[in-house]
Amino acid sequence: MKEEKSEQATIHIKAYSTKELAKIYEVSEKIFRAWLAPFKNEIGKKAGWFYTPKQAKIIFDKVGIPEITHLN
């Protein structure tokens, strides 16, 4: 019996900008910020332009893991 291998993109827990996260979720930055609004207190402020890896993990936990077809 032949096993099928599914191609899965890997999401790395690292520092991300809002623009990078919006691209991963394939939505505009405006929409992505609206998605984050309910979790603002739990996520906290960005460190400069970026969410820290700890914040990125919270975002993925709250918003969900995106279905990714391809990342560049």
GUFIDO-751806 format. One record per atom (N, C-alpha, C): residue number from 1; residue in one letter; atom name; x, y, z. Coordinates in steps of 0.02 Angstrom, whole numbers, always signed. Example, Ala and Ser with C-alpha at 12.3 -4.5 7.8 and 13.67 -1.06 7.14 Angstrom:
BEGIN
<site n="1" res="A" atom="N" xx="+660" yy="-284" zz="+390"/>
<site n="1" res="A" atom="CA" xx="+615" yy="-225" zz="+390"/>
<site n="1" res="A" atom="C" xx="+660" yy="-165" zz="+390"/>
<site n="2" res="S" atom="N" xx="+642" yy="-112" zz="+354"/>
<site n="2" res="S" atom="CA" xx="+684" yy="-53" zz="+357"/>
<site n="2" res="S" atom="C" xx="+645" yy="+2" zz="+394"/>
***
This chain:
BEGIN
<site n="1" res="M" atom="N" xx="+42" yy="-58" zz="+0"/>
<site n="1" res="M" atom="CA" xx="+0" yy="+0" zz="+0"/>
<site n="1" res="M" atom="C" xx="+45" yy="+62" zz="+0"/>
<site n="2" res="K" atom="N" xx="+31" yy="+109" zz="-44"/>
<site n="2" res="K" atom="CA" xx="+71" yy="+168" zz="-51"/>
<site n="2" res="K" atom="C" xx="+46" yy="+223" zz="-3"/>
<site n="3" res="E" atom="N" xx="+93" yy="+253" zz="+34"/>
<site n="3" res="E" atom="CA" xx="+74" yy="+307" zz="+80"/>
<site n="3" res="E" atom="C" xx="+77" yy="+373" zz="+44"/>
<site n="4" res="E" atom="N" xx="+27" yy="+414" zz="+57"/>
<site n="4" res="E" atom="CA" xx="+26" yy="+481" zz="+28"/>
<site n="4" res="E" atom="C" xx="+58" yy="+529" zz="+77"/>
<site n="5" res="K" atom="N" xx="+101" yy="+572" zz="+51"/>
<site n="5" res="K" atom="CA" xx="+133" yy="+623" zz="+91"/>
<site n="5" res="K" atom="C" xx="+99" yy="+689" zz="+77"/>
<site n="6" res="S" atom="N" xx="+75" yy="+721" zz="+129"/>
<site n="6" res="S" atom="CA" xx="+45" yy="+787" zz="+119"/>
<site n="6" res="S" atom="C" xx="+97" yy="+840" zz="+131"/>
<site n="7" res="E" atom="N" xx="+94" yy="+892" zz="+90"/>
<site n="7" res="E" atom="CA" xx="+140" yy="+947" zz="+98"/>
<site n="7" res="E" atom="C" xx="+111" yy="+996" zz="+149"/>
<site n="8" res="Q" atom="N" xx="+149" yy="+1009" zz="+201"/>
<site n="8" res="Q" atom="CA" xx="+126" yy="+1056" zz="+251"/>
<site n="8" res="Q" atom="C" xx="+178" yy="+1110" zz="+259"/>
<site n="9" res="A" atom="N" xx="+155" yy="+1171" zz="+262"/>
<site n="9" res="A" atom="CA" xx="+199" yy="+1227" zz="+276"/>
<site n="9" res="A" atom="C" xx="+212" yy="+1229" zz="+351"/>
<site n="10" res="T" atom="N" xx="+270" yy="+1250" zz="+369"/>
<site n="10" res="T" atom="CA" xx="+287" yy="+1255" zz="+439"/>
<site n="10" res="T" atom="C" xx="+285" yy="+1328" zz="+461"/>
<site n="11" res="I" atom="N" xx="+253" yy="+1339" zz="+518"/>
<site n="11" res="I" atom="CA" xx="+252" yy="+1406" zz="+547"/>
<site n="11" res="I" atom="C" xx="+303" yy="+1406" zz="+602"/>
<site n="12" res="H" atom="N" xx="+350" yy="+1451" zz="+598"/>
<site n="12" res="H" atom="CA" xx="+401" yy="+1457" zz="+649"/>
<site n="12" res="H" atom="C" xx="+380" yy="+1509" zz="+700"/>
<site n="13" res="I" atom="N" xx="+390" yy="+1493" zz="+763"/>
<site n="13" res="I" atom="CA" xx="+377" yy="+1541" zz="+816"/>
<site n="13" res="I" atom="C" xx="+438" yy="+1587" zz="+821"/>
<site n="14" res="K" atom="N" xx="+429" yy="+1648" zz="+797"/>
<site n="14" res="K" atom="CA" xx="+482" yy="+1697" zz="+796"/>
<site n="14" res="K" atom="C" xx="+450" yy="+1766" zz="+799"/>
<site n="15" res="A" atom="N" xx="+489" yy="+1818" zz="+799"/>
<site n="15" res="A" atom="CA" xx="+461" yy="+1886" zz="+798"/>
<site n="15" res="A" atom="C" xx="+430" yy="+1900" zz="+730"/>
<site n="16" res="Y" atom="N" xx="+370" yy="+1928" zz="+729"/>
<site n="16" res="Y" atom="CA" xx="+335" yy="+1945" zz="+667"/>
<site n="16" res="Y" atom="C" xx="+308" yy="+2016" zz="+670"/>
<site n="17" res="S" atom="N" xx="+306" yy="+2049" zz="+613"/>
<site n="17" res="S" atom="CA" xx="+273" yy="+2114" zz="+608"/>
<site n="17" res="S" atom="C" xx="+199" yy="+2100" zz="+591"/>
<site n="18" res="T" atom="N" xx="+158" yy="+2151" zz="+599"/>
<site n="18" res="T" atom="CA" xx="+88" yy="+2145" zz="+581"/>
<site n="18" res="T" atom="C" xx="+81" yy="+2128" zz="+507"/>
<site n="19" res="K" atom="N" xx="+123" yy="+2159" zz="+466"/>
<site n="19" res="K" atom="CA" xx="+121" yy="+2146" zz="+394"/>
<site n="19" res="K" atom="C" xx="+136" yy="+2073" zz="+378"/>
<site n="20" res="E" atom="N" xx="+187" yy="+2045" zz="+412"/>
<site n="20" res="E" atom="CA" xx="+205" yy="+1975" zz="+400"/>
<site n="20" res="E" atom="C" xx="+149" yy="+1928" zz="+422"/>
<site n="21" res="L" atom="N" xx="+120" yy="+1942" zz="+479"/>
<site n="21" res="L" atom="CA" xx="+65" yy="+1899" zz="+504"/>
<site n="21" res="L" atom="C" xx="+5" yy="+1903" zz="+458"/>
<site n="22" res="A" atom="N" xx="-12" yy="+1964" zz="+435"/>
<site n="22" res="A" atom="CA" xx="-68" yy="+1972" zz="+389"/>
<site n="22" res="A" atom="C" xx="-56" yy="+1932" zz="+325"/>
<site n="23" res="K" atom="N" xx="+5" yy="+1932" zz="+301"/>
<site n="23" res="K" atom="CA" xx="+22" yy="+1895" zz="+241"/>
<site n="23" res="K" atom="C" xx="+14" yy="+1820" zz="+252"/>
<site n="24" res="I" atom="N" xx="+35" yy="+1796" zz="+311"/>
<site n="24" res="I" atom="CA" xx="+27" yy="+1724" zz="+327"/>
<site n="24" res="I" atom="C" xx="-46" yy="+1704" zz="+327"/>
<site n="25" res="Y" atom="N" xx="-88" yy="+1748" zz="+356"/>
<site n="25" res="Y" atom="CA" xx="-160" yy="+1733" zz="+359"/>
<site n="25" res="Y" atom="C" xx="-198" yy="+1752" zz="+296"/>
<site n="26" res="E" atom="N" xx="-162" yy="+1782" zz="+248"/>
<site n="26" res="E" atom="CA" xx="-190" yy="+1802" zz="+183"/>
<site n="26" res="E" atom="C" xx="-249" yy="+1850" zz="+190"/>
<site n="27" res="V" atom="N" xx="-240" yy="+1901" zz="+233"/>
<site n="27" res="V" atom="CA" xx="-289" yy="+1954" zz="+241"/>
<site n="27" res="V" atom="C" xx="-251" yy="+2021" zz="+242"/>
<site n="28" res="S" atom="N" xx="-288" yy="+2075" zz="+238"/>
<site n="28" res="S" atom="CA" xx="-256" yy="+2141" zz="+242"/>
<site n="28" res="S" atom="C" xx="-234" yy="+2155" zz="+314"/>
<site n="29" res="E" atom="N" xx="-189" yy="+2203" zz="+321"/>
<site n="29" res="E" atom="CA" xx="-166" yy="+2222" zz="+388"/>
<site n="29" res="E" atom="C" xx="-224" yy="+2249" zz="+429"/>
<site n="30" res="K" atom="N" xx="-268" yy="+2285" zz="+398"/>
<site n="30" res="K" atom="CA" xx="-326" yy="+2314" zz="+433"/>
<site n="30" res="K" atom="C" xx="-370" yy="+2258" zz="+462"/>
<site n="31" res="I" atom="N" xx="-385" yy="+2209" zz="+422"/>
<site n="31" res="I" atom="CA" xx="-426" yy="+2152" zz="+445"/>
<site n="31" res="I" atom="C" xx="-389" yy="+2115" zz="+500"/>
<site n="32" res="F" atom="N" xx="-324" yy="+2104" zz="+492"/>
<site n="32" res="F" atom="CA" xx="-286" yy="+2067" zz="+542"/>
<site n="32" res="F" atom="C" xx="-286" yy="+2104" zz="+609"/>
<site n="33" res="R" atom="N" xx="-278" yy="+2169" zz="+607"/>
<site n="33" res="R" atom="CA" xx="-280" yy="+2208" zz="+669"/>
<site n="33" res="R" atom="C" xx="-349" yy="+2202" zz="+703"/>
<site n="34" res="A" atom="N" xx="-401" yy="+2200" zz="+662"/>
<site n="34" res="A" atom="CA" xx="-469" yy="+2191" zz="+690"/>
<site n="34" res="A" atom="C" xx="-475" yy="+2122" zz="+723"/>
<site n="35" res="W" atom="N" xx="-444" yy="+2071" zz="+694"/>
<site n="35" res="W" atom="CA" xx="-445" yy="+2004" zz="+724"/>
<site n="35" res="W" atom="C" xx="-410" yy="+2004" zz="+791"/>
<site n="36" res="L" atom="N" xx="-356" yy="+2043" zz="+797"/>
<site n="36" res="L" atom="CA" xx="-317" yy="+2044" zz="+859"/>
<site n="36" res="L" atom="C" xx="-349" yy="+2086" zz="+914"/>
<site n="37" res="A" atom="N" xx="-393" yy="+2132" zz="+896"/>
<site n="37" res="A" atom="CA" xx="-423" yy="+2179" zz="+944"/>
<site n="37" res="A" atom="C" xx="-452" yy="+2146" zz="+1007"/>
<site n="38" res="P" atom="N" xx="-490" yy="+2091" zz="+1001"/>
<site n="38" res="P" atom="CA" xx="-517" yy="+2060" zz="+1061"/>
<site n="38" res="P" atom="C" xx="-464" yy="+2031" zz="+1108"/>
<site n="39" res="F" atom="N" xx="-404" yy="+2019" zz="+1083"/>
<site n="39" res="F" atom="CA" xx="-352" yy="+1988" zz="+1123"/>
<site n="39" res="F" atom="C" xx="-296" yy="+2037" zz="+1141"/>
<site n="40" res="K" atom="N" xx="-308" yy="+2101" zz="+1131"/>
<site n="40" res="K" atom="CA" xx="-257" yy="+2153" zz="+1140"/>
<site n="40" res="K" atom="C" xx="-223" yy="+2149" zz="+1209"/>
<site n="41" res="N" atom="N" xx="-262" yy="+2141" zz="+1262"/>
<site n="41" res="N" atom="CA" xx="-233" yy="+2138" zz="+1329"/>
<site n="41" res="N" atom="C" xx="-190" yy="+2076" zz="+1340"/>
<site n="42" res="E" atom="N" xx="-211" yy="+2020" zz="+1311"/>
<site n="42" res="E" atom="CA" xx="-173" yy="+1957" zz="+1319"/>
<site n="42" res="E" atom="C" xx="-108" yy="+1958" zz="+1277"/>
<site n="43" res="I" atom="N" xx="-111" yy="+1989" zz="+1219"/>
<site n="43" res="I" atom="CA" xx="-53" yy="+1992" zz="+1174"/>
<site n="43" res="I" atom="C" xx="-2" yy="+2043" zz="+1199"/>
<site n="44" res="G" atom="N" xx="-26" yy="+2101" zz="+1219"/>
<site n="44" res="G" atom="CA" xx="+19" yy="+2154" zz="+1242"/>
<site n="44" res="G" atom="C" xx="+45" yy="+2197" zz="+1185"/>
<site n="45" res="K" atom="N" xx="+86" yy="+2246" zz="+1201"/>
<site n="45" res="K" atom="CA" xx="+113" yy="+2292" zz="+1151"/>
<site n="45" res="K" atom="C" xx="+170" yy="+2259" zz="+1113"/>
<site n="46" res="K" atom="N" xx="+177" yy="+2281" zz="+1050"/>
<site n="46" res="K" atom="CA" xx="+233" yy="+2258" zz="+1009"/>
<site n="46" res="K" atom="C" xx="+298" yy="+2286" zz="+1036"/>
<site n="47" res="A" atom="N" xx="+351" yy="+2251" zz="+1023"/>
<site n="47" res="A" atom="CA" xx="+419" yy="+2275" zz="+1040"/>
<site n="47" res="A" atom="C" xx="+445" yy="+2310" zz="+977"/>
<site n="48" res="G" atom="N" xx="+434" yy="+2375" zz="+973"/>
<site n="48" res="G" atom="CA" xx="+451" yy="+2411" zz="+912"/>
<site n="48" res="G" atom="C" xx="+400" yy="+2395" zz="+858"/>
<site n="49" res="W" atom="N" xx="+426" yy="+2368" zz="+803"/>
<site n="49" res="W" atom="CA" xx="+383" yy="+2350" zz="+746"/>
<site n="49" res="W" atom="C" xx="+359" yy="+2277" zz="+749"/>
<site n="50" res="F" atom="N" xx="+384" yy="+2239" zz="+797"/>
<site n="50" res="F" atom="CA" xx="+373" yy="+2167" zz="+797"/>
<site n="50" res="F" atom="C" xx="+338" yy="+2142" zz="+859"/>
<site n="51" res="Y" atom="N" xx="+299" yy="+2089" zz="+850"/>
<site n="51" res="Y" atom="CA" xx="+275" yy="+2049" zz="+906"/>
<site n="51" res="Y" atom="C" xx="+330" yy="+2001" zz="+923"/>
<site n="52" res="T" atom="N" xx="+342" yy="+1990" zz="+987"/>
<site n="52" res="T" atom="CA" xx="+394" yy="+1944" zz="+1009"/>
<site n="52" res="T" atom="C" xx="+373" yy="+1872" zz="+994"/>
<site n="53" res="P" atom="N" xx="+419" yy="+1824" zz="+996"/>
<site n="53" res="P" atom="CA" xx="+399" yy="+1755" zz="+985"/>
<site n="53" res="P" atom="C" xx="+345" yy="+1731" zz="+1035"/>
<site n="54" res="K" atom="N" xx="+349" yy="+1754" zz="+1097"/>
<site n="54" res="K" atom="CA" xx="+298" yy="+1736" zz="+1146"/>
<site n="54" res="K" atom="C" xx="+229" yy="+1763" zz="+1125"/>
<site n="55" res="Q" atom="N" xx="+228" yy="+1826" zz="+1101"/>
<site n="55" res="Q" atom="CA" xx="+166" yy="+1856" zz="+1077"/>
<site n="55" res="Q" atom="C" xx="+141" yy="+1820" zz="+1015"/>
<site n="56" res="A" atom="N" xx="+186" yy="+1801" zz="+970"/>
<site n="56" res="A" atom="CA" xx="+166" yy="+1765" zz="+909"/>
<site n="56" res="A" atom="C" xx="+132" yy="+1700" zz="+928"/>
<site n="57" res="K" atom="N" xx="+157" yy="+1665" zz="+978"/>
<site n="57" res="K" atom="CA" xx="+125" yy="+1602" zz="+1000"/>
<site n="57" res="K" atom="C" xx="+55" yy="+1616" zz="+1026"/>
<site n="58" res="I" atom="N" xx="+47" yy="+1670" zz="+1064"/>
<site n="58" res="I" atom="CA" xx="-20" yy="+1688" zz="+1089"/>
<site n="58" res="I" atom="C" xx="-66" yy="+1703" zz="+1031"/>
<site n="59" res="I" atom="N" xx="-42" yy="+1739" zz="+981"/>
<site n="59" res="I" atom="CA" xx="-82" yy="+1755" zz="+922"/>
<site n="59" res="I" atom="C" xx="-104" yy="+1691" zz="+886"/>
<site n="60" res="F" atom="N" xx="-57" yy="+1645" zz="+875"/>
<site n="60" res="F" atom="CA" xx="-75" yy="+1582" zz="+841"/>
<site n="60" res="F" atom="C" xx="-125" yy="+1542" zz="+883"/>
<site n="61" res="D" atom="N" xx="-118" yy="+1544" zz="+949"/>
<site n="61" res="D" atom="CA" xx="-165" yy="+1509" zz="+993"/>
<site n="61" res="D" atom="C" xx="-234" yy="+1540" zz="+990"/>
<site n="62" res="K" atom="N" xx="-238" yy="+1607" zz="+990"/>
<site n="62" res="K" atom="CA" xx="-302" yy="+1642" zz="+992"/>
<site n="62" res="K" atom="C" xx="-337" yy="+1645" zz="+924"/>
<site n="63" res="V" atom="N" xx="-299" yy="+1662" zz="+873"/>
<site n="63" res="V" atom="CA" xx="-329" yy="+1671" zz="+806"/>
<site n="63" res="V" atom="C" xx="-333" yy="+1604" zz="+769"/>
<site n="64" res="G" atom="N" xx="-289" yy="+1558" zz="+787"/>
<site n="64" res="G" atom="CA" xx="-287" yy="+1493" zz="+754"/>
<site n="64" res="G" atom="C" xx="-228" yy="+1488" zz="+707"/>
<site n="65" res="I" atom="N" xx="-210" yy="+1427" zz="+692"/>
<site n="65" res="I" atom="CA" xx="-155" yy="+1415" zz="+645"/>
<site n="65" res="I" atom="C" xx="-184" yy="+1424" zz="+574"/>
<site n="66" res="P" atom="N" xx="-153" yy="+1467" zz="+534"/>
<site n="66" res="P" atom="CA" xx="-179" yy="+1478" zz="+467"/>
<site n="66" res="P" atom="C" xx="-168" yy="+1418" zz="+421"/>
<site n="67" res="E" atom="N" xx="-213" yy="+1411" zz="+374"/>
<site n="67" res="E" atom="CA" xx="-205" yy="+1360" zz="+323"/>
<site n="67" res="E" atom="C" xx="-161" yy="+1391" zz="+269"/>
<site n="68" res="I" atom="N" xx="-101" yy="+1366" zz="+265"/>
<site n="68" res="I" atom="CA" xx="-52" yy="+1397" zz="+219"/>
<site n="68" res="I" atom="C" xx="-41" yy="+1352" zz="+159"/>
<site n="69" res="T" atom="N" xx="-42" yy="+1383" zz="+101"/>
<site n="69" res="T" atom="CA" xx="-27" yy="+1345" zz="+41"/>
<site n="69" res="T" atom="C" xx="+45" yy="+1356" zz="+21"/>
<site n="70" res="H" atom="N" xx="+70" yy="+1418" zz="+31"/>
<site n="70" res="H" atom="CA" xx="+139" yy="+1433" zz="+11"/>
<site n="70" res="H" atom="C" xx="+161" yy="+1497" zz="+45"/>
<site n="71" res="L" atom="N" xx="+222" yy="+1498" zz="+70"/>
<site n="71" res="L" atom="CA" xx="+250" yy="+1558" zz="+100"/>
<site n="71" res="L" atom="C" xx="+312" yy="+1580" zz="+63"/>
<site n="72" res="N" atom="N" xx="+317" yy="+1644" zz="+49"/>
<site n="72" res="N" atom="CA" xx="+378" yy="+1673" zz="+19"/>
<site n="72" res="N" atom="C" xx="+391" yy="+1739" zz="+50"/>
***
